[in-house]
């Protein structure tokens, strides 16, 4: 489970994962996003050191994890989305502050696309 989420948000996530994704898909994406936010900077700026397998179609790259989170945020009920969005936004801001080479007009922009 993702820490700091309410029981109702977790239940909404589980329902969504049963119908649209796979069990714990969002938790996996979230923890990879945490690893990027708190890991070595080279993982943010150099694709050779990132957490992916090298196949963009797989979705196991930084942008794929963040894209999954964005999709979930749009599919969850508003209250649950607001809860998860607060946690994801904190990680987004940390990544953008640490990796100044990633241009972003605002934290709300889809800045991760094409950056990893």
N, C-alpha and C positions, 0 to 999 in steps of 0.2 A: 504494500500500500504506500501511497505517497503521503509523507508526513504532513501534518497541518491541514489536511482536508477533512471536512465534516463527514459524518456517516452518510448523509443524504447525497453528497457529491460523489463519494466513493460508490454508492449504490447506482447512481446515474452513470458513472463511468463503466461499471461492470455490465449494466444493461446494454450500453452502447457497444461495448467490446463484443458481447455475445452476438449482436445482430450485424455489426459492420466490420469488425476487425478480428482479433484473436485475444484470448485471455491475457491480461497484463501487458498488452501492446503499449498502452499509454504510459504505464509505469516504466517500461523499458526505455521508451523514447525520453521520458522525463529524466531518468537517471543518466542517460547518455548526455543529455543537455547539461546536467549538473557537472558531469565530468569535463565537458568543454569549458564551462564557466569557471571551474576551479582548478583545472589541470594546467599543464605547461602551456605557455603561449604558443609554442611551435605547433601544437595541435590545432590552434585556431587559424594560423596563417599559412601553414605548409601542408598541402594535401598528402605528402609522403609520410607525415607523422600522425595524421588524424586517426580516428577510431574506426575507419571504414575498411571494407574488404577489397576495395578497388573497383567494384562493379556498380556504377551509378543506378542501374536498374533495380538493384537489391534494396535500396533505400536505407542502408546502414551507414550513411554518412551524415555529417552534421546537419546539412540542409534537409535531409530526409527525415531526421528525427524531429527537427523543428517544424517541418511541414506537417507531420503527423499531429503534433500538438496543436497547430493552427486549425487543422481540420476538426479535431475533437472540440476545440473551443467554439467552433461554429455549429457543431451538432448537439452540444449539451444544452440543457435548459439554462435560462439566463442566470439564475442564482448560482448554479454549479459552475457555469462558465466563468462567472466573475471571480469565484474562489480560485479556480485553477489559473486564470489569467494573471492574478496577482503574483502567484509563485513563478510563473513563466516569465512575466515582465521583469521581476527581480533578476532572474538569470540573464535575460536579454541585456539588461542594463549593465550587468557585470561584464558580460562578454564585450560589449561595445566600449566600455571604459578601458578594459585591459588591452583590447586589440584596436588601437587607433588607426590601423591600416584598413579597417573595414568601414567604408563610408556608409552613413545612415542619416537621412534627413530627420527622422524622428524614430522613437522606439516603436511607434505604431506602423511604420513602413515595413514592407516585406523584405527587409535588408538581407536576410540569410540566403535568399535565392541567388544562386550563381556565385556565392562567396566561398563555398567550401569545396 
